[in-house]
Amino acid sequence: MCYFGESQGQLHYMSQNGSKGKYNLSVWALQDYDAQEWVLKGTVNNYEVFGEDSCIDGTSEFEVVDMHQDCDVVFFTCPLQRSSLVAYDMDSKEVSVIATLDDGTDLTDTARYVPCWFS
């Protein structure tokens, strides 16, 4: 799995690796466009974000939804219950459940909100 996004004016690339229930997500930022220099911003595993119970059935890969435009926050869906939207703050290492839809709707089909500023 890989995902490209934009945050804080930089292109970001997220890659996932692992197997048998334990997965790591690495977040890279393109620091220098001319030199094509990618800098590792952070790595997190699914145990840290979702807890050990999420790794029991082996289907606990990250389902990245988006990145926050202004800070180091990545949005995921919960691997066992894709109707929960989770935010992971890479700076503080905090996990927050943003939304849970009781009707079982899959949150992986979402649209990104982009504010439009008129002058």
C-alpha positions in Angstrom: 0.0 0.0 0.0 1.2 3.5 -0.8 -0.4 6.8 -0.5 0.5 10.3 -1.6 -0.8 13.4 0.1 0.0 17.1 0.7 0.6 18.6 4.1 2.2 21.8 5.2 3.1 22.7 1.6 5.1 19.4 1.1 4.4 16.3 -0.9 4.1 13.3 1.5 4.5 9.6 0.7 3.3 6.8 3.0 4.4 3.3 2.5 3.4 0.1 4.4 5.3 -3.0 5.0 5.0 -6.1 7.2 3.2 -9.4 7.4 1.2 -11.8 9.6 -0.7 -9.1 11.5 2.1 -6.6 12.2 2.4 -3.7 9.8 4.5 -0.5 9.8 3.5 2.7 8.2 6.4 5.1 7.2 5.7 8.7 6.4 8.1 10.5 4.1 8.2 14.2 3.1 9.8 15.6 0.0 12.1 18.2 1.6 13.9 19.5 -1.5 12.1 19.2 -4.8 15.2 20.1 -6.9 17.5 17.5 -5.2 14.6 15.0 -4.8 15.5 14.6 -1.1 12.9 12.6 0.9 13.0 12.8 4.7 11.5 10.2 7.0 9.0 12.0 9.2 8.0 9.0 11.3 7.1 5.4 11.5 4.3 3.8 13.4 3.0 0.2 13.7 -0.5 -1.0 14.0 0.0 -2.2 17.6 0.7 1.5 18.6 -2.3 2.8 16.7 -5.0 0.2 17.1 -3.7 -2.1 19.9 -2.6 -5.7 19.9 -6.2 -7.0 19.5 -6.3 -5.5 16.0 -3.5 -7.9 14.9 -5.2 -11.2 15.8 -6.8 -12.0 12.4 -3.9 -10.9 10.2 -6.0 -8.3 8.4 -4.8 -5.2 10.3 -3.2 -3.3 7.5 -3.5 0.5 7.6 -6.3 2.0 5.5 -5.0 5.5 5.0 -7.8 8.0 4.3 -5.9 11.3 4.2 -3.4 13.6 5.9 -4.2 16.9 7.7 -3.2 19.9 5.5 -1.6 21.9 8.3 -0.1 19.4 10.8 1.4 15.9 11.1 -1.9 14.0 11.5 -2.8 11.0 9.4 -6.4 9.7 9.2 -7.0 5.9 9.1 -9.9 3.6 9.2 -9.8 1.0 11.9 -8.8 -2.4 10.4 -11.4 -4.5 12.2 -14.3 -2.0 11.9 -13.9 0.2 8.9 -16.8 2.3 10.1 -14.5 4.1 12.5 -12.3 7.0 11.5 -9.1 7.4 13.5 -6.6 10.3 13.7 -3.0 9.6 14.5 -0.8 12.6 15.5 2.8 11.8 14.6 4.2 14.5 16.9 2.4 13.6 20.1 1.9 9.9 19.2 -1.8 10.3 20.2 -4.7 8.3 18.7 -8.2 9.7 18.6 -11.4 8.2 17.2 -12.9 11.0 15.1 -16.1 9.3 14.0 -18.0 6.0 14.2 -20.9 5.3 11.9 -23.4 2.9 13.5 -24.9 1.8 10.2 -21.7 0.0 9.2 -20.8 2.4 6.4 -17.3 1.8 5.1 -15.3 5.0 5.6 -12.6 4.1 3.0 -14.8 5.8 0.3 -14.4 9.4 1.4 -13.9 12.7 -0.2 -11.2 15.2 1.0 -12.4 18.5 2.3 -10.4 21.4 0.8 -11.2 24.9 2.0 -11.6 27.5 -0.6 -10.5 31.0 0.4 -11.8 34.0 -1.6 -10.2 37.3 -1.5 
